[in-house]
Amino acid sequence: MLEVRPLSLGGVLEIVPRKFGDERGFFSETFNAESLAAHGVELSFVQDNHSYTALAGTLRGLHYQLPPKAQAKLVRVVRGRVFDVVVDIRKGSPSFAKWLGLELSAERWNQILVPVGFAHGFVTLEPETEVLYKVTEHYSAEHERSIRFDDPAIGIGWPVAADRLQLSAKDRNAALLNESNLFEFTA
């Protein structure tokens, strides 16, 4: 059984799977297509990704892929904690350039569903953090894009000071929102 909670950006959901534990440990069904379909979410995931980050304060994002390789993502943390961010990059959307942040952690056992048309990123809040995520389309370098984590047009309130962040060169040099190829909003 999955608990599904809508968040402040349309289509973005927090999902909390149930855990059943005893003295041996626990069992949790972390994905169930029928349970999600009962909440109006019908996605076909084609690839699972696993990200390990050694240091707290490491930022990955803001990433997305353009059509026809656009991806929805179902993201969860299996070790550690992250501040996960989703940004609406659908031109014409009522929430265009708006963002939301949600702490995902192994302790809280929550997940976030990131629909197509949103950029995604996270900063690790603990060392030795591992993030797993399912995607609805295969990775495509040709369609991959990034938006700067500190774009003033978005104004994300990251919980780690910018001068303390660990970033890849790709993420540090990403384009601003107004320089990026984006999605068109369709109601």
BAFI-439950 format. One line per field, with one value per atom (N, C-alpha, C): residue in one letter; atom name; x, z negated, y. Coordinates in steps of 0.001 Angstrom, whole numbers, plus 500000, padded with zeros to 6 digits. Atoms other than C-alpha are relative to their C-alpha. Example, Ala and Ser with C-alpha at 12.3 -4.5 7.8 and 13.67 -1.06 7.14 Angstrom:
<sites>
aa [A;A;A;S;S;S]
at [N;CA;C;N;CA;C]
u [500890;512300;500900;499180;513670;499230]
w [500000;492200;500000;500060;492860;499270]
v [498810;495500;501200;498810;498940;501090]
</sites>
This chain:
<sites>
aa [M;M;M;L;L;L;E;E;E;V;V;V;R;R;R;P;P;P;L;L;L;S;S;S;L;L;L;G;G;G;G;G;G;V;V;V;L;L;L;E;E;E;I;I;I;V;V;V;P;P;P;R;R;R;K;K;K;F;F;F;G;G;G;D;D;D;E;E;E;R;R;R;G;G;G;F;F;F;F;F;F;S;S;S;E;E;E;T;T;T;F;F;F;N;N;N;A;A;A;E;E;E;S;S;S;L;L;L;A;A;A;A;A;A;H;H;H;G;G;G;V;V;V;E;E;E;L;L;L;S;S;S;F;F;F;V;V;V;Q;Q;Q;D;D;D;N;N;N;H;H;H;S;S;S;Y;Y;Y;T;T;T;A;A;A;L;L;L;A;A;A;G;G;G;T;T;T;L;L;L;R;R;R;G;G;G;L;L;L;H;H;H;Y;Y;Y;Q;Q;Q;L;L;L;P;P;P;P;P;P;K;K;K;A;A;A;Q;Q;Q;A;A;A;K;K;K;L;L;L;V;V;V;R;R;R;V;V;V;V;V;V;R;R;R;G;G;G;R;R;R;V;V;V;F;F;F;D;D;D;V;V;V;V;V;V;V;V;V;D;D;D;I;I;I;R;R;R;K;K;K;G;G;G;S;S;S;P;P;P;S;S;S;F;F;F;A;A;A;K;K;K;W;W;W;L;L;L;G;G;G;L;L;L;E;E;E;L;L;L;S;S;S;A;A;A;E;E;E;R;R;R;W;W;W;N;N;N;Q;Q;Q;I;I;I;L;L;L;V;V;V;P;P;P;V;V;V;G;G;G;F;F;F;A;A;A;H;H;H;G;G;G;F;F;F;V;V;V;T;T;T;L;L;L;E;E;E;P;P;P;E;E;E;T;T;T;E;E;E;V;V;V;L;L;L;Y;Y;Y;K;K;K;V;V;V;T;T;T;E;E;E;H;H;H;Y;Y;Y;S;S;S;A;A;A;E;E;E;H;H;H;E;E;E;R;R;R;S;S;S;I;I;I;R;R;R;F;F;F;D;D;D;D;D;D;P;P;P;A;A;A;I;I;I;G;G;G;I;I;I;G;G;G;W;W;W;P;P;P;V;V;V;A;A;A;A;A;A;D;D;D;R;R;R;L;L;L;Q;Q;Q;L;L;L;S;S;S;A;A;A;K;K;K;D;D;D;R;R;R;N;N;N;A;A;A;A;A;A;L;L;L;L;L;L;N;N;N;E;E;E;S;S;S;N;N;N;L;L;L;F;F;F;E;E;E;F;F;F;T;T;T;A;A;A]
at [N;CA;C;N;CA;C;N;CA;C;N;CA;C;N;CA;C;N;CA;C;N;CA;C;N;CA;C;N;CA;C;N;CA;C;N;CA;C;N;CA;C;N;CA;C;N;CA;C;N;CA;C;N;CA;C;N;CA;C;N;CA;C;N;CA;C;N;CA;C;N;CA;C;N;CA;C;N;CA;C;N;CA;C;N;CA;C;N;CA;C;N;CA;C;N;CA;C;N;CA;C;N;CA;C;N;CA;C;N;CA;C;N;CA;C;N;CA;C;N;CA;C;N;CA;C;N;CA;C;N;CA;C;N;CA;C;N;CA;C;N;CA;C;N;CA;C;N;CA;C;N;CA;C;N;CA;C;N;CA;C;N;CA;C;N;CA;C;N;CA;C;N;CA;C;N;CA;C;N;CA;C;N;CA;C;N;CA;C;N;CA;C;N;CA;C;N;CA;C;N;CA;C;N;CA;C;N;CA;C;N;CA;C;N;CA;C;N;CA;C;N;CA;C;N;CA;C;N;CA;C;N;CA;C;N;CA;C;N;CA;C;N;CA;C;N;CA;C;N;CA;C;N;CA;C;N;CA;C;N;CA;C;N;CA;C;N;CA;C;N;CA;C;N;CA;C;N;CA;C;N;CA;C;N;CA;C;N;CA;C;N;CA;C;N;CA;C;N;CA;C;N;CA;C;N;CA;C;N;CA;C;N;CA;C;N;CA;C;N;CA;C;N;CA;C;N;CA;C;N;CA;C;N;CA;C;N;CA;C;N;CA;C;N;CA;C;N;CA;C;N;CA;C;N;CA;C;N;CA;C;N;CA;C;N;CA;C;N;CA;C;N;CA;C;N;CA;C;N;CA;C;N;CA;C;N;CA;C;N;CA;C;N;CA;C;N;CA;C;N;CA;C;N;CA;C;N;CA;C;N;CA;C;N;CA;C;N;CA;C;N;CA;C;N;CA;C;N;CA;C;N;CA;C;N;CA;C;N;CA;C;N;CA;C;N;CA;C;N;CA;C;N;CA;C;N;CA;C;N;CA;C;N;CA;C;N;CA;C;N;CA;C;N;CA;C;N;CA;C;N;CA;C;N;CA;C;N;CA;C;N;CA;C;N;CA;C;N;CA;C;N;CA;C;N;CA;C;N;CA;C;N;CA;C;N;CA;C;N;CA;C;N;CA;C;N;CA;C;N;CA;C;N;CA;C;N;CA;C;N;CA;C;N;CA;C;N;CA;C;N;CA;C;N;CA;C;N;CA;C;N;CA;C;N;CA;C;N;CA;C;N;CA;C;N;CA;C;N;CA;C;N;CA;C;N;CA;C;N;CA;C;N;CA;C;N;CA;C;N;CA;C;N;CA;C;N;CA;C;N;CA;C;N;CA;C;N;CA;C;N;CA;C;N;CA;C;N;CA;C;N;CA;C;N;CA;C;N;CA;C;N;CA;C;N;CA;C;N;CA;C;N;CA;C]
u [500845;500000;500888;499265;501285;499122;500691;500263;500469;499670;500124;499470;500376;500138;500361;499676;499843;500825;499192;502446;499568;500448;502257;500105;499932;503174;499182;500912;500523;500698;499436;501394;501177;498886;504280;499399;500578;503532;501067;499185;505068;499334;500502;504693;500729;499402;505243;499541;500337;505341;499933;500064;504383;501187;498938;507069;499415;500419;506394;501268;498764;509057;499798;499929;509982;501464;498630;513138;501023;499086;514637;500338;499822;514294;498656;501270;511562;499800;500380;509740;499197;500755;508418;499834;500276;506755;500147;499686;508335;499384;500666;506600;498921;501097;503244;499177;500677;501788;498492;501450;498225;499633;500274;498371;500125;499846;499679;498876;501088;497067;498703;501187;494383;500009;499853;495724;500172;499927;495687;501376;498627;499385;500229;499736;499997;501237;498717;503640;500667;499209;505848;501468;498593;509308;500861;499157;512100;501432;498617;515278;500045;499744;516424;501413;498694;519310;500329;499525;521398;501152;498995;523398;500576;499313;525982;500779;499275;527391;500734;499161;530278;499853;499951;530063;498648;501154;527280;500278;499833;526678;500302;499812;526965;498672;501216;524439;500060;500144;523267;498733;501171;520978;500231;501375;518888;499967;499926;518493;498619;501205;515865;500398;499800;515557;498844;500996;513733;499283;500683;511105;500835;500885;511018;500571;499364;513239;499732;500337;511585;499694;500133;511550;499138;500570;509241;500906;499113;511122;499260;500458;510237;501271;498716;513006;499843;499992;513814;501424;498696;516703;500013;499886;517885;501064;499031;520748;500276;499722;521201;498761;501057;519165;500351;499810;518694;498892;501013;516875;499753;500338;515116;499203;500629;514008;499424;500690;511540;499617;500305;511114;499118;500887;508248;500663;499351;509877;499113;500970;506700;499564;500376;506418;498492;501441;502885;499255;500633;502192;499738;500248;500590;501094;498932;503470;501396;498698;506274;501051;498830;509658;499808;500203;508163;500699;499304;509965;499400;500318;509318;501167;498962;511707;499376;500504;511109;501193;498943;513435;499612;500147;513771;501065;499003;515472;499684;500192;515987;499111;500810;514422;498522;501402;511252;499395;500408;511081;499015;500901;509334;500654;499567;509597;499363;500623;508867;499831;500275;507241;500163;499693;508649;499448;500573;506463;500893;499376;507675;499692;500198;508134;500537;499417;509952;501484;498578;513671;500126;499836;515001;501452;498663;517959;499905;499975;519035;501374;498745;521684;500009;499894;522934;500158;499957;522430;500821;499167;524480;501032;499035;527635;499470;500329;527366;498523;501421;523946;499810;500335;522379;498563;501297;519479;499701;500469;517506;498861;501144;515203;499693;500533;513068;499711;500304;512650;499157;500918;510103;500598;499328;512586;501482;498574;516149;500814;499094;519032;500396;499578;519895;500852;499095;522938;499563;500451;521508;498845;501180;518336;500166;499760;519832;500299;499771;519787;500148;499840;520691;499694;500246;519600;500781;499173;521755;499224;500583;521051;499696;500134;521343;499389;500630;519316;499092;500828;517834;498551;501387;514720;499183;500682;513901;500095;499815;515370;499852;500099;515719;500704;499439;516338;500700;499241;518971;500422;499632;519762;501513;498538;523523;500465;499491;525383;500695;499457;526413;501502;498539;530102;500470;499649;530011;499562;500513;528393;501107;499163;530226;499177;500723;529233;500887;499269;530250;500184;499801;531586;498735;501234;528440;498927;501038;526142;500397;499545;528265;499848;500037;528225;498694;501291;524587;499409;500659;522415;498994;501086;520043;498669;501328;516315;499648;500377;515853;500889;499122;518661;499750;500178;517274;498881;501102;515199;499046;500962;512012;498818;501229;508646;498917;501194;505397;498912;501070;502532;498771;501279;499433;499062;500953;496416;499335]
w [500000;500000;500000;499884;500956;499571;500311;499419;501030;498938;502175;499608;500385;501387;501125;499017;504017;499334;500479;503596;500716;499538;504536;501505;498543;508226;500598;499428;510289;500598;499484;510944;499195;500839;508459;498730;501121;505749;499030;500989;502513;499781;500159;502183;498823;501182;498915;499942;500113;499069;498532;501357;495957;499768;500426;494052;498974;500946;492238;499372;500641;489664;498811;501209;486955;499586;500511;485117;501078;498916;488415;500910;499081;490266;500497;499467;492600;501426;498613;495886;500434;499456;498105;501498;498566;501498;500451;499689;502901;501312;498757;506287;500303;499602;507335;501035;498904;510712;499767;500242;509690;498931;501060;506496;500542;499424;508422;500994;499033;511171;499281;500787;508482;499589;500298;507803;501281;498727;511502;500618;499477;512130;500769;499163;515051;500838;499340;516084;500243;499724;517690;499800;500272;516175;500790;499117;518447;499499;500454;516453;498526;501390;512818;499907;500199;511758;498511;501385;508579;499902;500180;507439;498589;501291;504646;499907;500207;503210;498668;501191;500728;499028;500863;499403;499835;500220;497816;500714;499296;499694;501477;498568;503155;500703;499257;505602;501369;498672;508660;500622;499348;511050;500341;499696;512283;501388;498765;514995;500555;499308;517571;501388;498603;521038;500828;499062;524009;500726;499154;526079;501250;500350;527519;498901;501058;524687;498607;501293;521865;498978;501055;518548;498846;501334;515586;499096;500934;512463;498702;501333;509259;499165;500700;506779;498528;501419;503355;499487;500660;500885;499190;500759;499491;498912;501064;497401;499983;500131;496061;500167;499925;496760;501085;498992;499598;499878;499747;500210;501499;498609;503480;500547;499402;505838;501368;498725;508718;500484;499416;511071;501233;498833;513536;501137;498849;516914;501246;498898;519037;500295;499626;520801;500147;499949;520384;498832;501172;517245;498940;501092;514353;498930;501001;512193;500634;499324;514738;499123;500759;513012;498486;501431;509625;499620;500476;507514;498678;501327;504556;499547;500600;502200;499004;500902;500255;499495;500529;497905;500208;499833;498947;499140;500836;496563;499856;500288;495795;498773;501219;492393;500284;499688;493756;501010;499024;496560;501021;499039;498832;501375;498613;502594;500606;499264;505068;501447;498590;508469;500737;499205;510950;501405;498668;514088;501117;498816;517609;499974;499955;518018;498774;501212;514729;499958;500249;514015;498573;501290;511065;499543;500587;508719;498511;501455;505166;499465;500715;502627;498842;501086;500195;498673;501340;496520;499037;500791;495207;500918;499188;496386;500275;499679;497967;500357;499629;499501;501308;498796;502032;500411;499428;504299;501122;498924;506489;500707;499296;509223;501278;498796;511939;500997;498963;515259;501092;498972;518057;501401;498695;520887;499750;500130;521454;500062;499961;520930;501441;498674;524045;499858;500092;524064;500946;499006;527151;499474;500501;525253;498589;501381;521812;499943;500222;520537;498507;501397;517319;499881;500341;515719;498740;501157;513233;498692;501327;509609;499315;500660;508645;500904;499080;511455;499207;500772;509955;500476;499513;512147;499302;500737;510115;498502;501398;506725;498994;500912;505102;498686;501339;501360;499550;500369;501112;498533;501419;497485;499750;500112;498187;500745;499376;498951;501321;498656;502619;499990;500008;501754;499314;500655;499827;500821;499181;502585;500810;499084;504439;501276;498727;508131;501087;498799;511374;500875;499057;514100;500832;499198;516129;499253;500765;513337;499679;500296;512438;501215;498769;516088;500773;499329;516887;500437;499459;518799;499003;500758;517184;500628;499530;517533;501314;498789;520157;501204;498909;522267;500395;499875;522130;500945;499258;524429;498962;501015;522471;500614;499577;522713;500224;499845;523921;499107;500885;521451;500803;499423;522553;498857;501114;520257;500073]
v [498823;500000;501237;498752;503424;501160;498750;506734;501028;499047;509385;501374;498634;513126;500974;498954;515896;501103;498881;518648;501283;498684;522339;500236;499884;521885;498866;500983;520111;498798;501247;516485;499470;500445;516338;499396;500731;513777;499521;500711;512575;498650;501362;508820;499374;500624;506999;498540;501418;503191;499569;500551;501223;499074;500911;499350;499041;501018;496116;499435;500412;495354;499085;500813;492913;499922;500078;491847;499648;500367;490589;501174;498884;493898;500489;499509;495152;499520;500217;494587;501209;498883;497373;499822;499989;497380;501441;498604;500548;500488;499610;500499;498986;500858;499122;500762;499305;500123;500096;499968;499202;501029;499012;501288;501418;498664;504296;500304;499796;503820;500376;499651;503991;501468;498568;507523;500825;499288;508451;500062;499990;507763;498704;501168;505425;500286;499786;505393;498658;501198;502772;500353;499739;502844;499029;500805;501586;499851;500022;502168;500385;499646;502217;500556;499375;504478;500012;500027;504378;500996;498947;507419;499896;499988;507274;501311;498751;510511;499923;500156;510439;501164;498826;514004;500687;499125;516027;501319;498723;519287;499841;500227;517708;500232;499684;519118;499349;500612;517201;500590;499418;519071;501453;500383;520663;499347;500766;518014;499688;500462;517059;499554;500391;515536;500534;499481;517025;498863;500980;515176;499734;501111;512632;499094;500802;511358;500572;499400;513347;498902;501001;511484;500496;499856;511261;499174;500695;510119;499694;500365;508315;499822;499870;509192;499629;500328;507723;499883;500096;507675;498714;501245;504330;500075;499743;505696;501495;498576;509228;500853;498991;512336;500999;498954;514851;501039;498987;518110;499920;500259;517266;501178;498818;520063;499662;500147;520087;501397;498689;523099;499804;500038;523603;500773;499346;524330;499911;500029;524227;501431;498637;527600;500103;499797;528940;499369;500609;526910;501065;499055;528825;499959;500102;527568;500001;499953;528170;500673;499522;528695;499912;500227;527815;498702;501186;525254;499535;500511;523030;499143;500824;521308;499046;501029;518123;499195;500852;516291;498545;501439;512663;499344;500668;510274;498523;501413;506624;499848;500069;507291;500267;499655;508946;499030;501013;506328;500548;499365;508814;500079;499894;509252;501244;498904;512024;499571;500256;511621;501318;498812;514151;499766;500207;514419;500556;499402;515186;501497;498554;518951;500716;499433;519489;499662;500260;519861;499468;500671;517876;500086;500036;518099;499755;500174;517430;500349;499802;518323;499007;500972;515691;500734;499414;516512;499159;500899;513583;499361;500751;511836;498594;501392;508396;499828;500036;509100;499239;500758;506751;500299;499657;507720;499010;500875;505320;500704;499431;506492;499243;500619;504999;501117;499019;506812;499356;500496;506499;499999;499993;506986;499755;500278;505816;501287;498852;508226;500294;499567;510233;501259;498848;512516;501114;499016;514245;500860;499305;515241;500544;499568;515865;501493;498579;519451;500253;499579;521263;501478;498601;524520;500303;499624;526407;499905;500187;525565;501327;498699;529251;501066;499055;530828;500941;499061;534026;500047;500022;533644;498914;501072;530518;500265;499617;531479;498873;501148;528074;500306;499829;528217;498726;501198;525491;500098;499971;524515;499988;499952;524591;501246;498774;527843;499670;500235;528123;499798;500131;528516;498710;501267;525203;498784;501105;523118;499334;500781;520371;499821;500072;520540;499431;500396;518889;501243;498883;521189;500199;499907;520387;500785;499310;521567;501437;498638;524608;500915;499211;525755;499855;500199;524913;501340;498802;527363;500560;499385;529823;499584;500381;529162;500697;499254;531911;499686;500429;530381;498551;501444;526835;499629;500615;524666;499435;500400;524067;499286;500654;522362;501039;499180;523905;499416;500439;523745;499656;500380;521875;499643;500199;521976;498648]
</sites>
